[in-house]
Amino acid sequence: MPPRGWTRRAGALIVAVGLLAGHARAGINQWTSYGPAGGSVTALAIDPTTSSVMYAGGADVYKSSDGGQHWAATDLTNTGVGALAIDPTATATLYAGIIGGGVYKSTDSGRHWTAMNLGLTNAFVYALAIDPATPAILYAGTARTAYGDVGGIYKSTDGGQHWAAMNTGLTKATVTALAIDPTATATLYAGIIGGGVYKSTDGGQHWAAVNTGLTNTSIYALAIDPTATATLYAGTDGGGVFKSTDGGQHWTAINTGLTNTHVTALAIDPQTPTTLYAGTGGSGVFAIEQESPTPP
């Protein structure tokens, strides 16, 4: 059954993101706002083993350990966060993509951070993704800039210590989103500003566009349903949220009630995958709880 719509709630930015752990109920098949008016959330990450632990990125990286009731800034502040990613097998390890600063890594749940940029010739990182089967493999999406950076995708096979470009099929792309199929990790998706969604089935070596039905091709966020990996979502700049149930081959908008369609981040609750969250530019976080498909 398709989603019926989205609804909105207001509040403070940090508190709003904290509600992602399920301590406030999302609307059934409609978006619910967790605030704030005027707040921008650029990255969200939920601990896959303890969903009360979560991180939010904007100007700084913030962490909550109690489902959003309390928040504190980590040691990585005043940076401009483009992306966050948590190692699924060692959740104290996380990565932050910094706009103009490359990739930073923490191995103690955000208390301390170290730059990991050898071979990463473009430091404008807007997307990160970790291979869930082999967490030493990760990908970084970078932006085309006025400084001569061509943008594209980099891959590391040693936990971020070394990076190599993986751009066959991509040309001067600003990559703002990455997502890996958790059941077939050689399959991954890249969201491109002005280029839509690209898909690779060989670990990033080759890429091809998958945009049928995607009427807005400025992609800011991607998310894959961990229980049905052919289902994925794309957040766009001005077009709201699109959903595909066939691995990106076809897309449909799911925007009823989503009052801010500038979607900068997406996250799926790891314990309740029917609940999807969207961070927006200027209106905080919305949530939608989708009804499960009716069995035939």
Phi, psi and omega in degrees: 000129182288154177298144181271330182171180182238151173230171191230141171231152181248161179167189179278150185305306187292318177297320182300313180296326181299332182289355181298338184284359176100011180280350169227141189279135174283160177288144179289116179056027174209148180289140177236126182280135172254020177075181359258170167287117178093000181263145179240125177249120184255346180204141178227142174210132180244133178300122185291344180255339180221094191286354173282349176261125182210163181230145177230137180241140173205249171287331179230176168255123178249152179229140170237138178247003184226040177069025175094001179291327178223145181227151174216145176290140172280187182284355181257098185232162177054045187244321189087089188270125176263334185200154174224145177210140181247135175294120185290342181257346178216083195287354171285347179264124177216160183236146174234129172268125185251135180284102183096356183238000179081216184247134173244148182232138173238139176246011181225045174061034173092001181289323180225149184227148178226135176292138182227080193233014182293118182090350178272091188280351175242117186267003181267085188263120181246353183210145175220147174210138180251134175292116184290338179274329180225084189295349174289345177267125175215160184236146176233132176258131186238166187255149167285131186231168177287352180271004179102356176290129185275344181079167180138203187239137175242150180233137173241141177246009183224043175068029176092001182288327179224148182228150175220142180290142180224083193232016179297120184100348176249138180231115177046052186265140169266105185265115183248358180206144176221144176211139182246135174294118185289345180259347178213082195287353171284348177264123178215162184235146177233133175263129186242134174292117180080357182240353179081214182252133174246151183232139173236140176243012181226042175068029176091001182288327180224147184228147175215146181288143175225087193233013182297122180089353181273094188279349172237120187256012175266093188267129177250340186207149175223149174209141179248135175292120184289344181260348179211084196286353171284349178265123178218161185234146177233128174261134188239165178272088178100350180251001179077217185248135175243150181234138172236140176246011182225042175068030176091000182290327179220148184228148176223137178288141175230078193237002183300121180090352178277097190282345173237112185265010173270090188262116186257345182204147175228144175211141177253132178298121184293338179266339178224082188295349175285351179261123182242139179243145178230122171271136185240161176276099175105347182232016176072218189249135173248159178222151175222133174252111185269140177292141177292147179301141177286127180300147181292000000 
